[in-house]
Amino acid sequence: QVQLVESGGDLVNSGESLTISCSASGSSLDYYAIAWFRQAPGKEREAVSCIGSSQSSTYYAVKPSVEGRFAISRDNVKNTVYLRMNNLKPEDTAIYYCATSPLHPEYGCDDPVYDFDTWGQGTQVTVSS
């Protein structure tokens, strides 16, 4: 059974950078797409970025836009997916979760909100102004 554990969340100042990690146990992530989601207080959980088994990356339309600021990557040797976040804004404050669908490795990044059913516990990212 795949278990995901996020880490690296922190309190940072606006404009700073942070890298958060999603480590897996119980199975290799080599063949799975992994997505990062976030949930801010009082808001719904939203998909931020996803990386496929072929290393292809997707950045979803969130506000403020993360394209050009965030970068998703994976290290299959370490069984870990990263989210590098640059030029952080107070609006990026949220709990960040990673997720995947271990029973369906054929699922890519087209619809992680619907397809992904295995989640970590989240890591808090707080950006102060």
C-alpha positions in Angstrom: 0.0 0.0 0.0 1.4 3.3 -1.0 1.9 5.9 1.7 2.8 9.5 0.9 4.5 11.9 3.4 4.9 15.6 2.6 7.6 17.7 4.3 9.5 20.9 4.0 6.7 23.4 4.7 7.7 26.5 6.5 7.0 30.2 7.3 8.7 32.4 4.7 8.6 36.0 3.6 7.0 37.2 0.5 9.4 36.8 -2.5 11.4 34.0 -0.9 11.7 30.4 -2.2 10.9 27.0 -0.7 11.0 23.4 -1.8 8.6 20.9 -0.4 8.9 17.1 -0.8 6.6 14.2 -1.2 8.2 10.9 -0.2 6.5 7.5 -0.9 6.8 4.2 0.9 5.2 0.9 0.2 5.7 1.0 -3.6 7.8 2.6 -6.2 6.4 5.8 -7.7 8.2 5.2 -11.0 5.1 4.4 -12.9 2.6 6.9 -11.3 1.7 10.4 -11.9 2.0 12.5 -8.8 0.2 15.8 -8.2 0.5 18.6 -5.7 -2.6 20.2 -4.4 -3.1 23.0 -1.9 -5.9 24.1 0.4 -6.1 27.6 1.8 -8.3 28.4 4.9 -11.9 28.7 3.8 -11.2 27.6 0.2 -11.5 24.4 -1.7 -8.6 22.1 -2.4 -7.1 22.9 -5.8 -4.6 21.1 -8.0 -1.4 23.1 -8.5 1.0 20.9 -10.5 1.4 17.3 -11.6 4.3 15.2 -13.0 3.8 12.1 -15.1 5.8 9.0 -15.1 7.6 10.3 -18.2 8.7 13.4 -16.3 6.2 15.6 -18.2 4.9 18.4 -16.0 1.5 20.2 -15.8 0.7 23.4 -14.1 -2.9 24.1 -13.4 -4.7 27.4 -13.7 -4.7 28.8 -10.1 -4.6 32.3 -8.7 -2.0 33.7 -8.4 -0.5 31.8 -11.4 2.3 29.4 -10.5 3.7 29.1 -14.0 7.2 30.4 -14.1 7.3 30.4 -10.3 6.8 26.8 -9.3 8.7 23.8 -10.7 7.8 20.2 -10.1 10.3 17.4 -10.3 10.8 13.8 -9.3 13.7 11.6 -8.2 12.7 8.0 -8.8 15.8 6.7 -7.0 14.7 8.5 -3.8 11.0 7.8 -4.5 10.3 11.5 -4.0 8.6 14.3 -5.8 9.5 17.9 -5.2 7.8 21.3 -5.7 10.2 24.2 -5.9 8.3 27.4 -5.2 10.0 30.7 -6.1 8.8 34.3 -5.6 6.2 33.2 -3.0 3.2 35.4 -2.4 1.0 35.6 0.6 -1.8 34.1 -1.6 0.3 30.9 -1.8 -0.3 30.3 1.9 -2.0 26.9 2.2 -1.6 23.3 3.3 0.1 21.5 0.4 -0.7 17.9 -0.3 0.6 15.3 -2.7 -1.6 12.6 -4.2 -1.5 9.8 -6.7 -3.6 6.8 -7.8 -1.6 3.6 -7.1 -4.3 1.3 -8.4 -4.4 3.1 -11.7 -0.9 3.8 -13.0 -2.4 4.5 -16.4 -3.9 7.7 -15.0 -1.9 10.7 -16.0 -2.3 14.4 -15.1 -5.5 15.1 -17.0 -7.8 15.1 -14.0 -6.1 14.5 -10.7 -8.9 16.0 -8.7 -11.1 13.2 -9.9 -8.6 10.4 -10.5 -6.2 10.6 -7.5 -7.3 8.8 -4.3 -4.2 8.4 -2.2 -3.1 11.4 -0.2 -0.5 12.5 2.2 -1.2 14.4 5.4 -0.1 17.8 4.1 2.6 20.3 4.9 1.9 23.9 5.9 3.3 26.7 3.8 2.9 30.2 5.2 4.0 33.3 3.3 4.1 36.5 5.3 3.9 39.9 3.7 
